[in-house]
């Protein structure tokens, strides 16, 4: 940096395109000084020079530079500030601001009898009003230097004391600022030990009772963060570790949190519930609230499950009861986080949570969001919810049907039996009695027997013979509780279900459509179509409205199955052929699920003539000759699909590591505030991913050069700060159509509709590489572009055909099932050549 009074010929002068020497106006307490700043100088040195120039009373180490938007000037963004001639302010440093905030909080706490003797603040420290202190807290908490000083001075403890108060505590904007401060602290690894059950209870109470969105947003984000923050190290392995993860100071030294200073296992046991987080702890605090959420139809304990129902009912209603997209995304994110953490932690409360979410009908609210939430911050959360619901379906599919152990399953079986009137014979008389030893009853006065289940086609692999000993668990062995629920939904929602059963009984035995077996087959087909078994490994690329209404979709497919059976005059031996016809129809009808409605789907399944469907499928049947439907081939395709996805994901990230050139873009879509405005003199932007895959570096250029190394790029964007990717947001600088949005433009968004970077891709492949690459690095959304989906499909099919060449080329027959013999009794054997 050069002093304004020095001879300008003594040092080289950087020149801009306009031929002017880069000059920044620096302001200090109303005074202004123009300064020529060396963009490669140390920021600390620049602050020292400016402090001397202004003759400040404060020591330069307590000062810093900020731009007009109060963004801190750092070594990374200094060059852009210099060459853009930004007005800079010489103001107190983040550490100084933190000291003032903590001293102000302590002074306010002492006035309200909330003092903490463990917090040491210099007597000469300045103080400001409490509301202003909290405002500065939420304003600067994301800056590491501020957060470090704030936590080291014990500010988190005082802040927690303020929030723990149920009467006479913080309200309005002051409360919102305090919650934002806690939210910011939770992004660091320290400070967790100061949280308490009382604080969690207060935030949960706010989650239910508050109405201001500026309070609800941080409150929801805090609970969501606590839910997903499971302890990584058990207390027994390291008694010095407190908190959900390794709570080290920002300087790297392991510290003992205030709650973990006791010695011995007895003290450790007392603090274990305080210092660990995750789904179970938060769920337990919700139960402890003792709120009854209205009438409980399932008969659960209103003091426990009722509290959970009430809270999630309030959170779910916010999915449509507010126009604040960030609050909608946070609310749905809390639901997703609860489902994911409970599932991954193998929580005993997982099934209870799923029942609660079904009770509040969260799927209906998410379904209503789908038509209006394309390409905004809610979209990733909807895709995430689809993944979570697929995991729920897989969990139910794997859960065996054991009515003797589950009153819920017993209730479903009894209602199916009653809906089909399966106790009545063809002449109207009853079968079975309370003393029939072959019946299945569990103390409800209802006797179910093999003859009744066989009447509706619920049998074992088409076997009509009555087994000597039969458990009802065998009837749903391939589809589990999911198959039972789908059959139950069909039986209760299909008009004349009993007439369907009687209609099949009126036919010849070989021409009867086995309703129960057909229902299970439809469940398996839909699970294969949606890749339910891979839930959690592959995020969906588009909205799946029909998946969220799985029982209704199953009912529609089952009707189609029975109609195809009747119109094709099929027999029992034709079951697999009809099954393949249904599978093909699902693949064709739901190929563009994101742009279809239930009306179009019902028309495809119920309004299309059998002859039309048959003619359309004949070519496919002849081409594949049934081979692709064999279980071994389906399993191979699924495996290759996962491998293709992983390969393409790595390719996307590899492109980001190499770097790419983009056009700078002007944002012309309303509602987005760009943080880095484009420079018309430098219309090109080069982006490159860091080797550790955590940071995107970028810079502006007047023309293309050899791809710059990562270290030379001046701007940095943390991947963790990107909350979403908005497509179609602007147009390139110098575009011939400045008012027309480019289909290749996108913006990297952070909270509050703020854009971190706006660019226009050169071609569609580059757009897919970077947008999908960022989603892969974030780990939640997965790849979402149609370009990537097509590549995965092409790679999978090519790999499948290559694998099958060795089999089909030699005419080897692919078996329907592969059986394994018993293991050798000893290792005393050799393989013969």
N, C-alpha and C positions, 0 to 999 in steps of 0.2 A: 504494500500500500504506500501511496505517496502523500506526504503532507501538502495541503493546498498552497502553502507559502514557499515551497521549495521550487528550485529551477526545474521545469518540466523536461529539459533536454538531457538531464542526467540519467534517465532510465528509459527503457523501451516503452512505447505507448501502444497498447492494443487498439486497433481501429475497427469500427463496425462497418457494415455495408454502407451506411449513410455518411461515412467519413468522419464521424464525430468521435472524440475521445470518450470512452465509457465513464460516465460521471453519475454518482449516486448522491441523493440528498439525504443527509443524516440529521435526525431530529433528536434533541434532548431537552425535555421540559420547556417546549415551545421555541427553543433556539434552533436555528438551521445552519448547517455547514455543508457545502458541496465537497465531495471527496472522490478522488480517483483511487480505486481499490484494485490491488493485484488479485485476480481471481484464483491464483495459486497460493496466496499467503495463508498462514494459519489464522483461523477465526479469532483465537485468543489474542494474537498479536494485533489484529485490526482493532479489537475492542480496547486494548491498552492504548493504542495511538489515539483513538477517538476520545477516550477518557481524558487523556492529556490535553487534547485540543479543546475540549469543553471545560477543562479545569474542574472536574467533578469532585464533590466532597467524598463520594463513595470510592472505595478501592476498586480498581478495574476488575478484580476477580469476582466481585459481586454483581457485575453487569453483563449484559449480552446484547446481541442485535436481533431485532425482529422486523418483519415487513409490516405493511399496513394492515394485513389480515391477522397479525399477531402470530404468524408462523415463525418458529425459531430458525435463525440462520445457522446452518451447519456446514461442515466441510463439504458435504455432498451437493448441497443446493446453492452454495456461494457463487459459483461461476454463472449460473443462470440469473441470479439476482443482480450480478454486476452488469452483464450484457443486456439485460432487460431494463436497466436504469430504474430499478425498483427504489421507492422511498423506504429508507430504513430508520428504525427507532433504536436509540440507546436506552435500554430499560433494565430493571433489576433482573438478575439471572434466575433460572428456574429454582436453584437451590435457595436463593434469597426469598423468592416468592413462597416456597414451601415453608420456610422458617416463619414468615409472616402469617401464613395460613394456620400453622400449628399453634403459634402463640395466640392468635385470635380465637381459635377454638378453645384453647385452655382457659383464656380469660372469660369467655362466655360460659364455659363449663363451671368455673368457680362461682360465677354469679348465680348459676342454677343448681348448685350443689352437686355437680357431676365431676368434680376435680379428680385427677389421677396423680398421686404423688410420685409415681415412677417416671413421669414425663418431666424432663429438665429443659427449660427454656430460659435463655438469658434474660435478665431483668430489663435490659435495654432494647429488647426486640420490639418492633413496631406491632401495633394491633389495628385491625380494621373491623367494621361491623360484621356480625356473624354471617349475614346473607351474602355480603360481598366476598367474604372468605370462602364460603362454600361455592360461590360462583367461580372464583379463581381455581378452586380445587378441581371442579369438573372441567374447567377450561384447559388446565395444564397437566392433568393427571397422566396423560399418555406420553409425556416427555419423561425419559428415564431419569434424568438428573433430579427433576422435581419429585418423582415417585420415591427415589432412593432417600432423599433428605426427609421427605414426609414420613416414611416408615421408620427411619432411624431415630427420628425425634419423637416417636410414639404417637403420631397423628392418627393412625388407624385405630388405636385404642379409644381415643376421645371420640372419634367419629362413630364408633360402634356404640359407645355409651349414649350418644345423642339419639341414635336410631332405636336403641332398646327401650326408650321411654314410651309407654303407652298413653300417658296423659301429660299434657303440657310440652310435648315434644315438637319436632319440626313439622311444618305444614307447607303446602303450596310449593312455590318454586324452590324454597330452601330445602325442602324434603327431596325434590327432584334432583337438585344439585348434589346433595349428599349421596343419594343412591348412585348417581353417575360416578361419584368418586369411588365408592365401593366397587362398582363395576370395573373401573379402570384398574384398581388395585388387584383384582382377581386375575388380571392378565399377566401378573408377575408371579414368581414362585414364592415370594415372601408375603407376610401379612395374613396368611390363612389361619394361623394359630390364634388370632384375635377374634375370630368369628365365634359365635355362641348359638346355642339352641334358641335363646330368647330373641336374638337378632333374626334368625331364620323364621321364627314364628311371626315376628312383626312384619317381615317382608311378605310372608304368605298371607297375612291378614290384609296387607295393602293390595295384594294380587286379587283379592276377592272384593274388597270394599271400595278401592280407589276408582275414580272416574276420569281423572286427568291423564291424558295420554303421555305427558312428559314424566309422570310418575310411573305409569304402568310399563313403559318401555324398559327403563333400567331395572325395575323390580322383576319383570319377566326374564330379562337377560341374566340377572344374578342367580335366580333359581335354576335356570337352564344350565348355567356354568357349574353350579354345585352338583346338579344331577349327573353331568357327564364326567365329573372329576373324581374318579375312583382312586383309592390309595394304591400307589404303585409298589410300596414297600410295607410289609407288615411291621407293626411295632416291635414284635419279638425279635426281628432280625437286626434292628437298630433302634434302641430306646431313645436315641438323641434326635430322632427324626419325628417331627410333628407336622400335621397337615396332610393334604391329599397327595402331594408329591414332594420331592426333595426340597424343603424350604430353606434355600440358601439365600444369603444376602446378595444384593446386586453386585457386590464386590467378589463373590465367589466363596466366602467362608461359610461353612455350615454353622447354623446358629440353633440355639434352643429356644423354641417359642415359649411365651409366657405360660402356657398351659402345660408345659412338659418339664418344668424345673424339678419336680419331685423325683426322689430316688426310689429304686426298687420296683418290683413287679406290681406291688399293691397300688402304688401311685400311678403306674403306667396303666393299669386296668381302669382307674377312675377317669383318666384323660382320653382313653381310646375312643369313646363315643363322641368326644368333643372335637378331636383332631382329625377324624376321618370323614370323608364326604362320599357322595355317590347316591345312587337311586334309593337304596334302602334307608339311608338316614333321612333324606328329605321326605320320603313316603311315610316314614314313621312320625315325622313332625306334623305332617298333614293329618294323620290319624289322631294325633294327640290334641288337635284343635277342638275336637268334639262338636263340630258343626253338623247338623242334620240337614241334608239337602232335599227336603220335601219327602213325599211318600216313596218308600222303597218297594218297588213292585216285586223284587226278587226275594224279599224277606230277609235281607242282610241286616246286620247290627247297625242301627242308625248312628251309634256313637263312634263307629270306626269307618266302615266303608261309606257311610252316608257323607262323612266329611270329604272323602276323596271324590265322591260323585259331585258334591256341590262345587268344589273348586274346579274340577275339570269341566263341569257344565258352564261355569262362568267363563273359563278360558276359551272353551269351544265357541260360545256365542260371540266372542270377539272376532271370530273369523268372518262374520258377516255384519256384525253390529257396529263396525267402525270403518271409516274411509281412510284411516292411517295405515298405509301399506307396511310400514316398518313394524307397527304393533301387530298386524296380522301375521307377518313373517316370524316375529318373535314368539307369538302365541303358538303357531303351528310348530315352530322349532322346539318349543318346550315339550309339546306332545311327542314329537319325533325323538327328542333326547331321552325322554322317560322310557319310551318303548325300546330304544336301542340299548340303553344302559341296563335296563332290567333284563333284557334278553342276553346280553353279553356277560353280565355278572351272574347269570343263572339264578336270579332272584326268585325266592319262593312267592313273591308278590306279583310275578309277571302275569299269571293267568287272571289274577284279581284285577290288575290294571286293565287288561284287555277287556274284561267284562264291564268295567266301568266305562271305558271309551265306547263300547257297543251300546251301553245304556244311554249315554248322552248323545249317541248317533253322530259321532264325529265324521264318519264317512259321508254322510249327507251334506254336511257343511263344506267338506273338501270338494265334493262333487260340484257344488254350486260355485266354488271359486274357480274351477278349471276354465270355463269359457272366458273369464275376464282377466286372467293372470298370466297370459303368455308374454314372455319377454319382460318380466319385471322381477323385483326382489323376492316375490312370493313363489315364483316358479321352481327354484331349487328345492324349496321346502315341500312343495306338492310332490315332486319327483321322489324326494326322500321318504315322504309318507307312503307312497306306493310301494317302495322297497320294504318299509316296515310292515305294511299290511300283507305283502307277499310272505314275509317271515312268519306272520301270525297264521296264515293259511297253511304253511308248511308245518308249523308246530302242531296245528290241529290235525293235519293229515297223519302225522307220526304218533299221535296220541291214540292208544287202542280204545276200543269200545268195551267197557266193562260196567254194565249197568248195576251190578251188585256193589260196586265201589263208588259209583257216581250217581247221585240223585238226579242230576241234570240230564245225563244220558238216559236214565230210566224214564224220565218224563218225556223225552223226545220219542223213544220207542213206543211208549204207551199211546202217545197222540197219533203217531203214524198208524198204529194198529187200529185205533178207533176211527180215524179218517177213512181208512180202507174197509172198515167193517169186516176185518179178516177172521172174526170169530164165527161168522155165519157161513154155512155151506151153501151150495147152489140152490137147494130147496128152501133156504131160509132158516133152517134149524141151526142151533149152536153146536160148536165143537169145543171140546175141552171143558174141564170143570175145575173147581178149586182143588179137587183131589187128584187131578191128572198128573202123574209123576213125570210125564214127558213135556209138560208145559214150563214156561218161564215166567214166574211172577216173583215180585220182591216186596211182598207185604202191602200191595196197593189194591188188592181185590181183582186184579186183571191177570188172566192166564193167557200167555202167548205160547204157541206151539209151532212145530216144524211145518205142519200142513198149512197153517195160515200164511207163514212167510213164503212158502213155495207158491201159494196162490197168486201172490203179486210179483213172482219172478225173482225173489231175493233168495238165491241159492248159491251153491258152491260150484263155480266154473261150469254151470249148466247141468250139474248132476241132479237128477230128479229123484234119486233114491233117498229114502229117509235114513240118515246115519243113526247108529245105535246111541251115540252120545254126542250132543251138539251144544256148543256154547255160542251165544249170540255174537260174541267177539269175532268169531270166524266169518260172519256174514259181511263184515266191513274191514277185513284184514288188510286190504290193499289201499283203502282210502281213509281209514280211521274215523275219528270224530268229525272231520270235515265232510266225509261222505254221508254220515248220519245227519248232519245239520242240513246239507243240501237236499237230501231226500225228504226231510221233515218240512223244509220250506216249500218244496213242490207239492207235498201232500196237503198242506194247509192252505196254499194259495191257488191251487188249481181247482177250478169249479168241476164238480162231478168226479173227483178222484176215485170214489167208489165205483162209479160207472165205468171208468177206464179199466179198473181191475176186473169187473164183471165182463166187460167186452172181450178182454183177452181170454177169459175162462170159456166164453162161448165158442171160441175157435178150436180148430184141431190142435192137438198138443204140439205138433212140430211147427205150427205157424204162430204160436203165441209169442208176443214180444215180452221178454222178461224185464219188467219195469225196474225192479231193484238192481239187477245186473247192468242194465242199460244206464241207470243213474250213476253207478260207480264208474262205468266206462267213460261217461261224459266228464266226470270229475277228473279222471286221469288225463283225458285229452286236453282239458283246459289247463291243468297244472303243467303239462308238457309245453303247451303253447306259450304260457307266460313264464316258463322256466322257474317255477315256484321253488324247485329244489336248489336253485342257485341264488336264492334270495340273499342279499348282502354282498354277493360277489360281483354282480353286474347291476348297475343302476339303470333304470329305464331311460330311454332317450327321448320319450315323448309322453304326453298325458295318456293315461289308461283309464278312462271313465268307466268302462265296462268291468274292469278288474275290481274297482271299488264297490261294485254291486254284484259280487261273485255269485251269491245264491240265486239272484234273479237271472243272471246270465246262464247259470247252469240249468235253470228251469226252461229257459228258451231253447237251449241246445237239446235238452232231453225231449222236448216236444218235437223238435226237428228230427231227432233220432227215431221216435215212434212213428212219425209221419212217413219217413223214408222206408221204414220197415213195412208199413201197411201198403204204401203205393207200389213198392217193388215186390210185394208178395213174398217176402223173405221167409226163410226157415231158420231153425236154430243153427244149422251149419253155415248160414250166411252172416252170422253175427260179426265176424271180423271184416267182411266186405262192407257192411253198413257202417261199421266203426271207422273204416278208412275214408268212406264217403263223407262222414261227419267231420273228420279231421281236416280233410281237404277244404270243405266248405268254410270251416272256421278260419283256416289260413287265408283264404281268399276274401272273406267278408270282413275280417278284422285287420287287413293289411294296412288300412288307413284309418285306424281307430280314432286318432286325434281329431279327425274332421268329420266324424260320423255321430249321429244321434241315435237314441233308442228306436225312433221311428224307422230310420233306415235299416237298422239291424234286424228289427222284427220283420220288415218287408223281405229282407234277404232270406231269413230262416223260415218264415211262415207263409210268405206270399209267392215264393218262386215255385214253379211247377217242377215235379220230379224229373220229367223228361228233359227239361232244360238243364237242370243240375247234372243229370247223368251224362248228357252229351258233352257238357263242359268239362266233366271229370274223366271221360273215357281216354282222351289223349294222355293225360297225366298218369292214369292207371296203366296204360299200355307201356308208357315210357319207363316208369319206375318198376313195373312188374311186381309191385308189393315189397320190393327189397328194402326200400328206404324206411318202411314202417316197422321193420323188425327191431326188437328192443336193443340188440347188439349195435345196430347201425345208429339208432337214436342216441345211445350212450356215447358212441364214438363222435357223433356230430356235436354233442354238448361239450365233450372234452376238447375237441378241436376249436369250438367257438370260444371257450375260455382262453385257449392258447393264442388264438388270433386277436382277441381283445387285448391281452397282455402285450403282444408284439406291437400292435398299433399304438397302444398307450406309450410304450417306450419310444416309438418312432416320433410321436408328437412331442415328447419331452426332448428328444434328440434334436429336433428342428429348433426348439427354443434355445438349446445350449449353443447351437451354431449361430443363432441370431438371424434377424430378418429386417428388411427395409420396408417401411410403411410411409404412406402419405399423412402429413399432419391433417387433422380434421377439425372443422368448425362444428360445434354442437348446435343443431337447429331444432331438436326435439325439445319441447317445453318440459320443465321440471327437473333439469339437470344443470348443476352448477360446476363448470370445469375448474379444477385447481391449477392446471397448467395450460394457459391459453396459447394457441398456436402463433408462431412468428412467421409472417408472410415472407420475410427474407430468408427463412430456413424452412422450406416446405417439406423436408424429409425428416423422418424419425427412425432411428435404428434401435431395435430392442434385442437384448440378449439376456438369457437366464444364467444366474450364477452357478458355479460348479456344485455348490451344496444344495441347489434346487430350492432355495428359500427366497431369493431376491431377484427381481427383474430390474436390470439397469437399462437406461435409455438416454438418448441425447438427440439434439436437433442439428441438422446439417443443411447447408445450401445446395450441395450436390453429393452424389454417391462417391464414396472412396472405398478402398479395401476394407472389408468388414472390421470395424474397430474392436480391439480386445475389451474384455469386461471392465478392466481397471480404469480405462480411459473414459468411460461413460459417466457423466456427472450426476445424473438423477437416479434415484433408487426407489423401488416400490416393493414393500414386503408382501409376499404372497398371502400371509395371514391377515393383512389389512384389506384384501379384496373380498367384499361380501357377495358380489354378483357380477355378471357380465351382461351388459345391455347391448343388444344388437340393433342395427339400423338407427343410429343416433345422430348422424351428421353427414357431412360431405367433405371431400378433400379441398384443401386450400387451392384457390385458382381454378376450381371446377367451372365448366361451361354452364352448369346448371346449379348455381349456388343455393337455390331454394328447394332442390330435389334431394331427398335423403338417399344416400348410397346404400345399396344392399350389402356392401362389403364393410361397412363401418361398424365399429363397436367401441364401447367405453368400459373401462375397469372401474367399478363403482365401490365406494365405501359407504358408511352410514350417512343418513340425512340427505340423500340424493346428491352427494358430492362425487364428482368424477375425478379419479386419480390420473387418468390418461385417456385421450380420445385419438383414435387413429382410423385410417381407411386402408384396408388391405389391398394388395395389388391384384390378387385373384382369389377365387373361392377356396382353393386348396390351402392357401396361406391362412385364410380366416379360420378354417376348420382346425388347422394345426395348432394355432395359438389359443383359440377359445377352448378347444377340447383339452389341450395340454394343461392349461391353467386349472380346469376342472379336475383333471387327473391328480395334479399336485395338491389340490385342496382336499381330495380324498372323500368327499361326500357326494357331489353331484354326478361324477363320472362323465364320460363323453356323451354329448347330446346332439351333435349335428347329424343330419341325414347323410352327409358325405362320409362320416366315420362309420355310421351304421352300414352303409353300402360296402365299404371296404372290409368290414368284419365279415359280412355275409359272403363276399367274393372269396376272401381268404379261406373261410371255413369250407365253402363248397369245393374250392380247388384242392385243399388239403384232403378232404374226404374222398374225392375222386382218385387222387394219387394213392391214398391208402387202400382203396378198394381195387386198384388195378391188379395187385398181387393175388387177390381172391377171385374176382370175377374172371380174370384172364385165364386162370386154370380151371374154371368151372366149378370151383369149390362151393358147396351149398352152405349158406349161412343159417345156422340153427335158430329156432325161435327162442330157446332157452339154453344156457350153458350149465350143465350139471358137473359138480366136482365130486370125485370119489372120496372115500375116507382117507385120512392121513396114514402114512406108513407107521407100523408098530415099532420099528426100530430104524436106525440109520445104516444098517448092514445091507446095502444094496448099491448097484451101479447102473448107469444108463447105457443101454446097448446102442451101438451105431446102426 
